[in-house]
């Protein structure tokens, strides 16, 4: 399933950091992020359009490593 409204981009260094991955999974109120068995971040595609644009993931990650884009607004970041 492809997202209609929201896209999330996570820098590889953040996605591969178990501490950052765990924090993103913890703070997201709609479970867009999950952690795999190796501790790496996984994006749960079917939950992307549940995003409420709360910015918790952006604030929890190192600066510039998470971008949430509004696909309905030509991909503009929040």
C-alpha positions as a LaTeX table, in Angstrom:
\begin{tabular}{lrrr}
\hline
Residue & $x$ (\AA) & $y$ (\AA) & $z$ (\AA) \\
\hline
Unk1 & 0.00 & 0.00 & 0.00 \\
Unk2 & 1.30 & 3.40 & $-0.87$ \\
Unk3 & 0.70 & 6.47 & 1.23 \\
Unk4 & $-1.53$ & 9.18 & $-0.19$ \\
Unk5 & $-0.88$ & 12.03 & 2.20 \\
Unk6 & 2.37 & 11.59 & 4.13 \\
Unk7 & 5.92 & 10.47 & 3.41 \\
Unk8 & 8.63 & 10.04 & 6.03 \\
Unk9 & 12.34 & 10.16 & 5.33 \\
Unk10 & 14.86 & 9.05 & 7.94 \\
Unk11 & 18.59 & 9.45 & 7.37 \\
Unk12 & 20.38 & 6.07 & 7.26 \\
Unk13 & 22.61 & 6.90 & 10.22 \\
Unk14 & 19.57 & 7.63 & 12.38 \\
Unk15 & 17.61 & 4.60 & 11.12 \\
Unk16 & 20.54 & 2.31 & 11.95 \\
Unk17 & 21.08 & 3.70 & 15.45 \\
Unk18 & 19.19 & 1.48 & 17.93 \\
Unk19 & 18.76 & 4.32 & 20.44 \\
Unk20 & 17.26 & 6.67 & 17.86 \\
Unk21 & 15.09 & 3.89 & 16.42 \\
Unk22 & 13.73 & 3.03 & 19.87 \\
Unk23 & 13.02 & 6.69 & 20.64 \\
Unk24 & 11.12 & 7.20 & 17.38 \\
Unk25 & 9.05 & 4.08 & 17.97 \\
Unk26 & 8.32 & 5.28 & 21.51 \\
Unk27 & 7.22 & 8.83 & 20.70 \\
Unk28 & 5.02 & 8.27 & 17.64 \\
Unk29 & 1.36 & 8.28 & 18.72 \\
Unk30 & 0.22 & 6.43 & 15.57 \\
Unk31 & 2.94 & 3.75 & 15.34 \\
Unk32 & 4.62 & 4.86 & 12.11 \\
Unk33 & 7.95 & 3.61 & 13.45 \\
Unk34 & 8.92 & 0.13 & 14.63 \\
Unk35 & 12.21 & $-1.51$ & 15.58 \\
Unk36 & 13.33 & $-4.75$ & 13.96 \\
Unk37 & 15.08 & $-7.64$ & 15.74 \\
Unk38 & 18.48 & $-6.07$ & 14.99 \\
Unk39 & 17.51 & $-2.73$ & 16.52 \\
Unk40 & 17.15 & $-0.90$ & 13.19 \\
Unk41 & 14.25 & 1.40 & 12.45 \\
Unk42 & 11.40 & 0.23 & 10.25 \\
Unk43 & 8.72 & 2.51 & 8.82 \\
Unk44 & 5.25 & 0.99 & 9.01 \\
Unk45 & 3.89 & 2.03 & 5.61 \\
Unk46 & 0.27 & 1.23 & 6.38 \\
Unk47 & 0.34 & 3.75 & 9.26 \\
Unk48 & 1.87 & 6.69 & 7.35 \\
Unk49 & $-1.44$ & 8.33 & 6.51 \\
Unk50 & $-2.38$ & 8.23 & 10.21 \\
Unk51 & 0.29 & 10.89 & 10.88 \\
Unk52 & $-1.10$ & 13.84 & 12.85 \\
Unk53 & 1.87 & 16.13 & 12.05 \\
Unk54 & 2.75 & 16.37 & 15.73 \\
Unk55 & 6.52 & 16.72 & 15.07 \\
Unk56 & 7.39 & 14.42 & 17.99 \\
Unk57 & 9.60 & 12.29 & 15.74 \\
Unk58 & 11.37 & 15.33 & 14.33 \\
Unk59 & 12.03 & 16.64 & 17.84 \\
Unk60 & 13.18 & 13.23 & 19.14 \\
Unk61 & 15.74 & 12.57 & 16.40 \\
Unk62 & 19.06 & 14.31 & 15.79 \\
Unk63 & 18.53 & 17.56 & 13.89 \\
Unk64 & 17.84 & 17.08 & 10.21 \\
Unk65 & 17.60 & 13.28 & 10.28 \\
Unk66 & 13.80 & 12.95 & 10.07 \\
Unk67 & 11.67 & 14.73 & 7.48 \\
Unk68 & 7.90 & 14.39 & 7.31 \\
Unk69 & 6.51 & 15.45 & 3.95 \\
Unk70 & 2.95 & 16.40 & 3.02 \\
Unk71 & 2.34 & 14.70 & $-0.30$ \\
Unk72 & $-0.87$ & 16.68 & $-0.75$ \\
Unk73 & 1.22 & 19.88 & $-0.73$ \\
Unk74 & 3.79 & 18.91 & $-3.38$ \\
Unk75 & 5.93 & 17.11 & $-0.79$ \\
Unk76 & 6.45 & 20.15 & 1.41 \\
Unk77 & 8.07 & 19.29 & 4.76 \\
Unk78 & 6.21 & 20.08 & 7.96 \\
\hline
\end{tabular}
